[in-house]
């Protein structure tokens, strides 16, 4: 079984880690579009175009199913992908929503993510139609913070407070609607004491159980469209050990 | 006289503003590569390729000279541009260096910028060869802060302190080696009390005086490769009034 995982950058490696933990024998091919990251600040049509190009690359690697491990791309491009591709396609939004619905008691659920994810309304629609009240907040500084390795400390705490103060006391469950955010989970939980914090990566990995056969040679291929300076640091920071990195540039025009 | 100004995003609008103030009658065409911003996290070869594509777009608009209003692109791609283009090409690095050399008394000069700009060594080489001691610091969070509109306040002050503490007391002059940074000038000057803070945009505009004839119809064309959500806010935030924005997508493959 070969699983394709796509993200706009390195954040999707938190999903890879969760999938690997649950299905250790499956083969995994990961593509991070580091030449064009971040997707969260692009227009919808550009996000759809970039996502289709990346999905086609993974299909050419003969993956059996595709995980869109990027909330922005999941919010904007999942329908198009499911129409265009003949393999099953999974996003990170539905599993996070399901887990939040399972956990909430008050029926007041918060969602944080990039500006594009929040603006897309994808989480809001799914949660509202299940009858819960939704509180959202875009947190554009969280990704650059994580990529600076600032996952705890004074600056991180003041940025967490800056964004999350308006949610405090209103919600009992918070969805981390961006694959970088699990790295900030500790500070977020500290600030929102008592709130259930939902990491979509874990929820997604669990939801795949009826589609994934845990068979294969445990191979891991990591492709990136640009070998930026910070890449090796981030790969090691998230996966916790050195992994081979390959350049996928030229596969499509960047 | 038609002046072309290129930046990876919106930061170069600080240069446009300085050029406009000094040469109010000249025609200006601005291109911001918002589909692929930020350049600071890309590899050198990718930065060169992106910059060439953008320069070609501006040349097709028949500009008489080209300003590379992006420190990352100036650091990595200026030599290639000067070889490939038949019009004069100006970067933001040389004028900032000249102004810093004019101002420093202690001979200890600081440079801050994106990781790519600092890593390129472009400022360090020029300053060192003039005999001054150079202290550098990459400040990756400054651009996202500005793009969030956080140009002052507690978070901005703590990030300024985070990056600039190690320069404090060592330098008498600091070059803002990124076109976003002039918007943080007030907090930077507050923290580094008594240090000369060099805004390259002003230095560049002044240095053009023997090349630019202040003639034309004062026209201003703003092109961007992607109309991202935050764009209008940033254009108004920097230029201080509504300007027409056009989409340049399709001009080259993003």
Interface residues (C-beta under 8 A of the other chain):
Chain A: X34 X35 X36 X37 X41 X42 X43 X46 X115 X116 X119 X140 X141 X144 X145 X147 X148 X150 X154 X155 X158 X159 X162 X226 X227 X228 X229 X230 X249 X253 X254
Chain B: X34 X35 X36 X37 X41 X42 X43 X46 X115 X116 X119 X140 X141 X143 X144 X145 X147 X148 X150 X154 X155 X158 X159 X162 X226 X227 X228 X229 X230 X249 X253 X254
